[in-house]
Amino acid sequence: MRIQSVLNPVFVLLAAMTLFGCANPIKSPSASVEDVRLLDLDSEAANVIVVLRVSNPNGVDVSVSNIREAFLLAGQEVATVQARQIKSTIPASGSLSIPMRARVPLKTLPEAVRRSAIALMRFELPYRISGSVDVVNGLVTVPFEKSGNFAR
């Protein structure tokens, strides 16, 4: 009798979790690069802004904690951000835009320019940004990537 009284609440809890879990599955947040712009150029570096959009398809708020990214020009990594720590919340069924600055040292550009001579002749310089963002208190890592060209 005692075992049955313990098992009944456990059975009811498992049945409810199964029933409600099937009706309302948890979806993974997504991340994408929304914008990439060259802000300015000084004597030491090019300053680029990257706007990351993180979307939450769930009915509850989700936390955002860390962002890692790599910035490549003409196939060469020229800037890396290792675990930029942020603390934000994405509202339920909403999204959040996170602007980030990348400082690209000019001393890294000559090799990138040589590797992309054909692209420069067309007045374009290819870039690729890739990385990940941690959500749900670091329990889920969401990747992002974007490629394009800086046009003259």
C-alpha positions in Angstrom: 0.0 0.0 0.0 2.8 2.4 0.9 4.6 1.8 -2.5 1.4 2.4 -4.4 0.8 5.8 -2.6 4.3 6.9 -3.6 4.0 5.6 -7.2 0.7 7.3 -7.9 2.0 10.9 -7.7 5.1 10.0 -9.7 2.9 8.3 -12.4 0.6 11.4 -12.5 3.6 13.7 -12.8 5.2 11.6 -15.6 1.9 11.4 -17.5 1.4 15.2 -17.2 4.9 15.9 -18.4 4.4 13.6 -21.4 1.1 15.0 -22.3 2.0 18.7 -22.0 5.5 18.1 -23.5 4.0 16.7 -26.7 1.5 19.5 -26.9 4.1 22.3 -26.4 7.6 21.2 -27.4 10.5 23.4 -26.4 12.2 24.9 -29.5 15.8 25.9 -29.8 16.6 29.6 -30.0 18.3 30.8 -33.2 21.0 33.3 -34.0 21.9 35.1 -37.2 24.1 38.0 -38.2 21.7 40.8 -39.1 24.2 43.5 -40.2 27.9 44.0 -40.9 29.2 47.5 -41.5 32.6 49.1 -41.7 32.3 52.0 -39.2 35.6 53.8 -39.7 39.3 53.4 -40.3 42.0 54.8 -38.1 45.8 54.6 -38.3 45.9 51.2 -36.5 42.7 49.4 -37.3 39.4 49.1 -39.2 36.4 49.2 -36.9 33.5 47.0 -37.9 30.1 46.6 -36.3 28.4 43.3 -36.3 24.7 43.1 -35.2 23.7 39.7 -34.0 20.0 38.8 -33.7 19.0 36.1 -31.3 15.4 34.8 -31.5 13.4 33.0 -28.9 10.5 30.9 -30.3 9.4 29.7 -26.8 6.6 31.0 -24.5 9.1 31.9 -21.7 12.0 34.4 -21.4 15.4 33.0 -22.2 18.8 34.4 -20.9 21.8 35.1 -23.2 25.2 34.9 -21.6 28.3 34.6 -23.9 29.2 35.3 -27.5 32.2 33.9 -29.3 33.0 35.0 -32.8 35.7 34.9 -35.5 36.0 37.5 -38.3 37.7 36.5 -41.5 38.7 38.7 -44.4 39.6 37.0 -47.7 39.8 33.7 -45.9 42.2 34.8 -43.2 41.1 35.2 -39.6 41.8 38.8 -38.6 39.9 39.2 -35.4 38.5 36.9 -32.8 36.3 37.5 -29.7 36.6 34.8 -27.1 33.6 34.5 -24.9 32.4 38.1 -24.8 30.3 38.0 -21.6 26.9 39.7 -21.7 23.8 39.4 -19.6 20.5 39.9 -21.4 17.1 38.3 -21.6 15.2 37.5 -24.8 11.4 37.9 -24.2 9.1 35.1 -24.8 8.4 34.7 -28.6 10.7 37.7 -29.2 14.2 38.5 -30.3 17.1 40.7 -29.3 19.6 42.6 -31.4 23.1 42.7 -30.0 25.6 45.1 -31.6 29.2 44.1 -31.3 32.4 45.9 -32.4 35.3 44.1 -34.0 38.6 45.9 -34.3 40.6 44.6 -37.2 44.3 45.5 -36.9 45.6 47.0 -40.2 48.8 44.9 -39.9 46.6 41.8 -40.6 45.2 43.2 -43.8 48.2 43.0 -46.2 48.2 39.2 -46.2 44.4 39.2 -46.5 44.6 41.6 -49.4 47.3 39.5 -51.2 45.1 36.4 -50.8 42.2 38.2 -52.4 43.8 40.1 -55.3 41.1 39.0 -57.7 38.3 40.1 -55.4 40.0 43.5 -55.0 40.1 43.9 -58.7 36.4 43.7 -58.6 36.4 46.2 -55.7 35.1 43.6 -53.2 36.7 42.0 -50.2 35.0 38.8 -48.9 34.3 38.4 -45.2 32.9 35.6 -43.1 31.8 35.9 -39.5 31.1 32.7 -37.5 30.6 32.0 -33.9 28.1 31.0 -31.2 26.0 32.4 -28.4 25.1 30.7 -25.1 21.4 30.8 -24.1 19.4 29.3 -21.3 22.1 30.0 -18.7 24.7 28.4 -20.9 22.9 25.1 -21.3 22.3 25.7 -25.1 24.9 26.9 -27.6 23.5 28.4 -30.8 25.8 28.8 -33.8 25.7 31.6 -36.3 27.5 32.4 -39.6 27.4 35.0 -42.3 29.4 35.6 -45.5 29.4 38.5 -47.8 31.5 41.2 -49.4 32.6 44.6 -48.4 32.1 46.6 -51.6 34.0 49.7 -52.4 
